[in-house]
Amino acid sequence: SPYIATALGDVDGDGSVELVSASGYGTHSVIAVFDAESGVEEWRSTNDITDPNDPRYMSVATIRLVPRIGESSMDIVLAGNNYSYGRICVLDGMTKQIRLQIGDNSLEPMANRYISDMALLDFGADGIEDYLVATQPYGSGSSGARLQLFSGFDGDAPWASETMGTGEVEINGVFLAVSPTDPVDMKIVAVLAEGLRAY
């Protein structure tokens, strides 16, 4: 299957840069980690996950790598979709064990919503990167595009934008716009089909 998301970083803290990739595999992606210089595969997730409640049972839309406080390794943050539900799964870059799951296949806050993109934001100014995702509706169960923020510590949801538009509105991305003269002056920008919206 083709790779649909990639990220570069020293995820296991060994001093070498790794390439983290996610390939499409129907209902769930296969995650692989390669040495970026040699191309040698260092780790690969199983491709026989059949339980929708497994945090790794998701089609990955984007990958972000987050340095772990006080450690040399990084978290691998996978954002994507489980059937018609948004899901975020965080793996410890060194052990590849699941550290955090946000969103399941039955409950809010991302029921009937797809994740299309993700940005990192230290919302609480506590030194921990939080996960800001762009979500759009799936089917008739939800309406309009939204930005939704989740804590990188415990998965709590401290903020969400108002619904943008009605019906099956596409949201193509989210990014942070920082003032060149004042790094504290930051805007969250949603990329919609009809234009941009800033918060």
VOBA-1610 file (N, C-alpha, C; in pm, whole numbers, padded with zeros to 5 digits, always signed):
BEGIN
Ser+00084-00119+00000Ser+00000+00000+00000Ser+00088+00125+00000Pro+00044+00232-00062Pro+00125+00354-00067Pro+00131+00422+00069Tyr+00240+00496+00092Tyr+00251+00574+00215Tyr+00165+00699+00201Ile+00082+00724+00302Ile-00010+00837+00294Ile+00025+00947+00393Ala+00120+00919+00485Ala+00164+01020+00582Ala+00305+00985+00627Thr+00391+01086+00643Thr+00527+01063+00689Thr+00570+01176+00783Ala+00675+01149+00862Ala+00734+01250+00950Ala+00878+01209+00978Leu+00964+01309+01001Leu+01106+01285+01027Leu+01143+01332+01167Gly+01222+01250+01240Gly+01269+01290+01372Gly+01340+01175+01440Asp+01415+01205+01544Asp+01484+01102+01622Asp+01386+01048+01725Val+01300+00957+01683Val+01190+00914+01768Val+01234+00828+01885Asp+01343+00753+01871Asp+01384+00663+01978Asp+01503+00715+02058Gly+01550+00836+02026Gly+01655+00899+02104Gly+01792+00838+02088Asp+01818+00771+01974Asp+01949+00707+01954Asp+02048+00797+01881Gly+02009+00921+01854Gly+02098+01014+01786Gly+02088+01012+01635Ser+02006+00922+01580Ser+01986+00914+01435Ser+01842+00952+01400Val+01825+01014+01285Val+01692+01055+01240Val+01619+00936+01180Glu+01492+00921+01218Glu+01408+00816+01161Glu+01298+00878+01075Leu+01253+00799+00979Leu+01137+00832+00897Leu+01021+00747+00945Val+00917+00811+00993Val+00796+00741+01038Val+00693+00752+00927Ser+00633+00641+00890Ser+00539+00641+00779Ser+00413+00564+00815Ala+00305+00599+00749Ala+00179+00527+00761Ala+00131+00494+00622Ser+00097+00368+00600Ser+00045+00327+00469Ser-00101+00293+00481Gly-00173+00311+00372Gly-00315+00279+00373Gly-00336+00130+00376Tyr-00427+00084+00460Tyr-00456-00059+00469Tyr-00604-00079+00500Gly-00689-00022+00417Gly-00832-00035+00438Gly-00876+00035+00566Thr-00919-00044+00664Thr-00971+00012+00788Thr-00862+00055+00884His-00737+00013+00862His-00630+00059+00950His-00500+00069+00873Ser-00416+00161+00919Ser-00287+00184+00856Ser-00179+00098+00921Val-00076+00069+00844Val+00043+00004+00898Val+00148+00113+00921Ile+00201+00120+01043Ile+00301+00220+01079Ile+00439+00155+01070Ala+00532+00222+01005Ala+00668+00170+00993Ala+00768+00280+01026Val+00880+00241+01086Val+00987+00334+01120Val+01114+00288+01049Phe+01176+00380+00973Phe+01297+00350+00897Phe+01410+00441+00943Asp+01533+00391+00936Asp+01648+00478+00952Asp+01651+00571+00831Ala+01651+00702+00854Ala+01637+00797+00744Ala+01758+00796+00651Glu+01875+00763+00703Glu+01996+00766+00620Glu+02012+00638+00537Ser+01993+00524+00598Ser+02016+00397+00528Ser+01891+00339+00464Gly+01774+00379+00514Gly+01649+00323+00464Gly+01613+00189+00526Val+01694+00141+00620Val+01667+00014+00685Val+01546+00025+00777Glu+01456-00071+00765Glu+01337-00069+00851Glu+01374-00110+00993Glu+01332-00028+01091Glu+01361-00055+01231Glu+01244-00116+01306Trp+01122-00087+01262Trp+01004-00138+01330Trp+00883-00126+01239Arg+00790-00219+01254Arg+00665-00214+01177Arg+00551-00267+01263Ser+00438-00198+01258Ser+00321-00242+01334Ser+00257-00362+01264Thr+00177-00435+01340Thr+00108-00549+01282Thr-00001-00505+01186Asn-00029-00587+01087Asn-00135-00552+00992Asn-00257-00642+01006Asp-00266-00712+01121Asp-00379-00804+01140Asp-00469-00761+01255Ile-00477-00629+01279Ile-00566-00578+01383Ile-00710-00591+01336Thr-00793-00656+01415Thr-00933-00677+01374Thr-01033-00617+01472Asp-00986-00567+01586Asp-01076-00512+01687Asp-01088-00362+01669Pro-01206-00311+01633Pro-01223-00166+01615Pro-01195-00085+01740Asn-01196-00150+01857Asn-01167-00079+01982Asn-01017-00067+02008Asp-00936-00135+01930Asp-00790-00121+01943Asp-00752+00020+01900Pro-00676+00095+01981Pro-00642+00233+01945Pro-00572+00246+01811Arg-00504+00139+01766Arg-00430+00145+01639Arg-00519+00113+01519Tyr-00645+00079+01546Tyr-00737+00045+01438Tyr-00791+00175+01379Met-00713+00234+01289Met-00749+00364+01233Met-00675+00384+01102Ser-00735+00460+01015Ser-00670+00503+00891Ser-00605+00638+00919Val-00472+00643+00914Val-00397+00762+00953Val-00401+00868+00844Ala-00435+00991+00883Ala-00437+01103+00790Ala-00309+01187+00801Thr-00252+01194+00923Thr-00133+01277+00943Thr-00055+01227+01064Ile+00075+01256+01064Ile+00165+01216+01174Ile+00239+01339+01223Arg+00249+01354+01355Arg+00333+01457+01415Arg+00423+01392+01520Leu+00544+01442+01532Leu+00639+01392+01630Leu+00660+01497+01738Val+00650+01457+01864Val+00655+01550+01976Val+00765+01508+02073Pro+00865+01594+02099Pro+00969+01560+02197Pro+00908+01533+02334Arg+00959+01430+02402Arg+00914+01396+02537Arg+00994+01477+02638Ile+00926+01541+02731Ile+00991+01627+02829Ile+01087+01546+02916Gly+01212+01591+02923Gly+01312+01524+03006Gly+01367+01397+02948Glu+01332+01364+02823Glu+01381+01242+02759Glu+01436+01276+02621Ser+01513+01184+02565Ser+01570+01206+02432Ser+01480+01154+02321Ser+01379+01075+02357Ser+01289+01018+02257Ser+01171+01111+02230Met+01083+01069+02141Met+00968+01150+02100Met+00841+01065+02104Asp+00727+01132+02114Asp+00598+01066+02094Asp+00565+01068+01945Ile+00507+00959+01897Ile+00455+00952+01761Ile+00304+00972+01770Val+00256+01084+01719Val+00113+01117+01730Val+00047+01090+01594Leu-00043+00994+01594Leu-00116+00954+01473Leu-00258+01010+01482Ala-00302+01080+01381Ala-00438+01133+01378Ala-00507+01083+01251Gly-00629+01036+01267Gly-00701+00984+01150Gly-00841+00942+01187Asn-00886+00832+01130Asn-01027+00796+01140Asn-01046+00647+01160Asn-01145+00615+01245Asn-01186+00479+01269Asn-01330+00469+01219Tyr-01347+00407+01101Tyr-01478+00411+01037Tyr-01523+00557+01023Ser-01629+00594+01092Ser-01680+00731+01080Ser-01647+00816+01202Tyr-01542+00779+01275Tyr-01507+00851+01397Tyr-01362+00896+01394Gly-01339+01020+01437Gly-01202+01069+01446Gly-01130+01001+01561Arg-01000+00982+01544Arg-00922+00914+01647Arg-00779+00966+01647Ile-00721+00979+01767Ile-00580+01013+01784Ile-00517+00903+01869Cys-00405+00850+01822Cys-00332+00747+01896Cys-00188+00795+01912Val-00139+00793+02036Val-00004+00839+02065Val+00082+00719+02106Leu+00193+00700+02034Leu+00286+00591+02063Leu+00414+00648+02124Asp+00469+00578+02221Asp+00602+00611+02273Asp+00703+00577+02164Gly+00781+00675+02122Gly+00873+00654+02011Gly+00981+00551+02039Met+01015+00531+02166Met+01119+00435+02200Met+01063+00293+02208Thr+00953+00276+02281Thr+00898+00142+02304Thr+00791+00103+02203Lys+00733+00201+02135Lys+00622+00185+02041Lys+00494+00139+02111Gln+00492+00152+02243Gln+00371+00119+02318Gln+00272+00236+02313Ile+00144+00207+02326Ile+00040+00309+02322Ile+00045+00390+02451Arg+00057+00520+02439Arg+00061+00608+02555Arg-00072+00677+02580Leu-00147+00705+02473Leu-00272+00779+02487Leu-00361+00751+02367Gln-00490+00735+02393Gln-00589+00726+02286Gln-00694+00834+02309Ile-00729+00905+02202Ile-00835+01005+02208Ile-00938+00971+02101Gly-01063+00955+02142Gly-01169+00919+02049Gly-01182+00769+02037Asp-01306+00719+02047Asp-01331+00578+02024Asp-01436+00563+01915Asn-01489+00443+01899Asn-01581+00422+01787Asn-01728+00433+01825Ser-01756+00506+01935Ser-01897+00517+01972Ser-01935+00651+02034Leu-01837+00729+02080Leu-01870+00846+02160Leu-01817+00975+02099Glu-01871+01086+02148Glu-01817+01218+02120Glu-01677+01225+02183Pro-01593+01320+02149Pro-01629+01443+02076Pro-01607+01437+01925Met-01562+01322+01872Met-01537+01317+01728Met-01623+01213+01658Ala-01741+01186+01713Ala-01833+01094+01648Ala-01882+01153+01517Asn-01884+01070+01414Asn-01929+01112+01281Asn-01849+01230+01226Arg-01718+01232+01258Arg-01631+01337+01207Arg-01499+01275+01163Tyr-01447+01324+01051Tyr-01317+01282+01000Tyr-01211+01386+01037Ile-01092+01340+01073Ile-00978+01429+01092Ile-00906+01443+00958Ser-00884+01567+00915Ser-00813+01590+00789Ser-00672+01643+00810Asp-00646+01706+00927Asp-00513+01762+00952Asp-00496+01785+01102Met-00370+01809+01143Met-00341+01832+01284Met-00223+01927+01297Ala-00230+02015+01397Ala-00119+02104+01432Ala-00092+02088+01581Leu+00028+02126+01624Leu+00066+02118+01764Leu+00063+02256+01826Leu+00012+02264+01949Leu-00007+02394+02015Leu+00000+02374+02167Asp+00087+02447+02234Asp+00093+02441+02380Asp-00013+02535+02436Phe-00136+02487+02436Phe-00251+02569+02471Phe-00245+02616+02616Gly-00202+02528+02706Gly-00201+02562+02847Gly-00074+02626+02895Ala+00020+02651+02803Ala+00151+02710+02838Ala+00218+02633+02952Asp+00206+02499+02947Asp+00264+02414+03051Asp+00383+02333+02999Gly+00426+02363+02877Gly+00538+02292+02818Gly+00499+02164+02747Ile+00371+02127+02749Ile+00323+02005+02684Ile+00247+02043+02557Glu+00288+01985+02445Glu+00219+02013+02319Glu+00082+01945+02317Asp-00019+02022+02279Asp-00154+01970+02264Asp-00185+01951+02116Tyr-00294+01878+02088Tyr-00324+01837+01952Tyr-00447+01912+01899Leu-00424+01993+01799Leu-00531+02072+01737Leu-00566+02007+01603Val-00686+01953+01592Val-00724+01880+01472Val-00834+01952+01395Ala-00827+01941+01264Ala-00931+01989+01175Ala-01023+01872+01144Thr-01153+01887+01175Thr-01247+01778+01152Thr-01360+01823+01061Gln-01408+01729+00983Gln-01520+01756+00894Gln-01622+01645+00908Pro-01747+01672+00871Pro-01854+01575+00898Pro-01846+01451+00810Tyr-01894+01342+00867Tyr-01907+01217+00793Tyr-02055+01179+00791Gly-02113+01174+00673Gly-02252+01137+00660Gly-02345+01238+00722Ser-02459+01191+00765Ser-02562+01280+00819Ser-02555+01293+00971Gly-02455+01229+01033Gly-02447+01231+01178Gly-02392+01359+01236Ser-02332+01443+01152Ser-02280+01571+01199Ser-02285+01670+01084Ser-02256+01796+01114Ser-02267+01900+01013Ser-02161+02006+01035Gly-02101+02057+00926Gly-02007+02166+00935Gly-01868+02122+00976Ala-01769+02207+00946Ala-01630+02182+00983Ala-01602+02241+01121Arg-01502+02185+01190Arg-01466+02235+01322Arg-01316+02218+01345Leu-01262+02301+01434Leu-01130+02279+01491Leu-01152+02229+01633Gln-01081+02122+01671Gln-01099+02065+01804Gln-00961+02045+01867Leu-00948+02088+01992Leu-00821+02082+02064Leu-00827+01976+02173Phe-00719+01895+02182Phe-00712+01790+02282Phe-00579+01798+02356Ser-00585+01775+02486Ser-00467+01783+02571Ser-00368+01672+02536Gly-00240+01708+02524Gly-00137+01609+02502Gly-00102+01532+02629Phe-00158+01576+02742Phe-00132+01509+02870Phe-00233+01398+02898Asp-00363+01432+02887Asp-00464+01334+02924Asp-00579+01321+02824Gly-00571+01392+02711Gly-00676+01380+02609Gly-00798+01465+02633Asp-00798+01545+02739Asp-00911+01634+02768Asp-00931+01730+02651Ala-01052+01781+02636Ala-01086+01870+02524Ala-01116+02011+02577Pro-01015+02098+02591Pro-01037+02230+02651Pro-01100+02333+02559Trp-01097+02308+02426Trp-01149+02410+02334Trp-01192+02347+02203Ala-01292+02408+02143Ala-01334+02374+02006Ala-01393+02499+01943Ser-01374+02512+01815Ser-01431+02626+01744Ser-01580+02607+01727Glu-01646+02714+01687Glu-01785+02698+01647Glu-01790+02618+01516Thr-01905+02566+01485Thr-01921+02494+01359Thr-01912+02591+01242Met-01830+02557+01146Met-01811+02642+01028Met-01890+02585+00911Gly-01996+02655+00873Gly-02080+02609+00764Gly-02178+02503+00808Thr-02256+02453+00714Thr-02352+02347+00741Thr-02335+02237+00637Gly-02382+02119+00674Gly-02370+02006+00582Gly-02227+01955+00575Glu-02191+01893+00464Glu-02061+01830+00448Glu-01955+01931+00402Val-01919+02019+00492Val-01819+02122+00464Val-01679+02060+00475Glu-01594+02082+00376Glu-01457+02033+00381Glu-01367+02132+00453Ile-01277+02078+00535Ile-01172+02160+00596Ile-01040+02094+00557Asn-00958+02168+00484Asn-00840+02108+00421Asn-00716+02112+00508Gly-00719+02191+00616Gly-00600+02195+00700Gly-00614+02295+00812Val-00512+02295+00900Val-00504+02391+01010Val-00357+02422+01032Phe-00326+02549+01058Phe-00188+02585+01088Phe-00187+02704+01184Leu-00070+02729+01243Leu-00052+02839+01336Leu+00024+02951+01266Ala-00030+03071+01271Ala+00035+03189+01213Ala+00091+03273+01327Val+00224+03283+01334Val+00292+03354+01442Val+00344+03488+01393Ser+00321+03593+01470Ser+00369+03726+01434Ser+00522+03726+01428Pro+00583+03785+01323Pro+00729+03789+01314Pro+00793+03879+01419Thr+00715+03965+01480Thr+00771+04058+01580Thr+00735+04020+01723Asp+00632+03935+01741Asp+00589+03897+01874Asp+00547+03750+01873Pro+00634+03658+01919Pro+00602+03515+01914Pro+00482+03476+01997Val+00440+03561+02090Val+00322+03531+02171Val+00194+03558+02092Asp+00205+03646+01992Asp+00090+03681+01907Asp+00071+03572+01802Met-00022+03484+01828Met-00042+03367+01744Met-00188+03352+01706Lys-00212+03315+01582Lys-00348+03290+01533Lys-00358+03145+01486Ile-00472+03084+01516Ile-00504+02952+01462Ile-00581+02974+01333Val-00535+02914+01224Val-00597+02938+01094Val-00653+02808+01038Ala-00780+02810+01007Ala-00847+02696+00943Ala-00850+02720+00793Val-00815+02616+00717Val-00814+02624+00572Val-00939+02558+00518Leu-01032+02639+00474Leu-01158+02591+00419Leu-01158+02604+00268Ala-01249+02534+00202Ala-01254+02539+00057Ala-01282+02680+00007Glu-01359+02758+00085Glu-01396+02893+00039Glu-01303+03001+00093Gly-01204+02965+00175Gly-01113+03067+00227Gly-01055+03028+00361Leu-00997+03125+00431Leu-00935+03101+00559Leu-01017+03162+00672Arg-01008+03101+00789Arg-01073+03157+00907Arg-00974+03151+01023Ala-00953+03265+01090Ala-00853+03274+01196Ala-00918+03291+01333Tyr-00851+03237+01435Tyr-00895+03248+01573Tyr-00781+03299+01659
//
